[in-house]
Amino acid sequence: MTYDRLVCANCAAPVSEGRCPVCRANRERLQQEHPLSGLHPMALIALAAVVIAALALLAAHQTV
């Protein structure tokens, strides 16, 4: 999940706006958490499809 959809429990504003110290701290934590966390969900689905297709081709090649 991307942080632009999260709402802060402290100030009820979007975390991506960083209105309060809690928002800013969580925004920084979410940005540094994982290199793939900033990718769009459709990009992750496409990446997973490519990996599955590659594994299927590898399995088909090994059985021949």
Secondary structure, DSSP 8 states (H G I E B T S, - for coil): --GGG-B-TTTSSBGGG--SHHHHHHHHHHHHH-TTTTS-HHHHHHHHHHHHHHHHHHHHHHH-
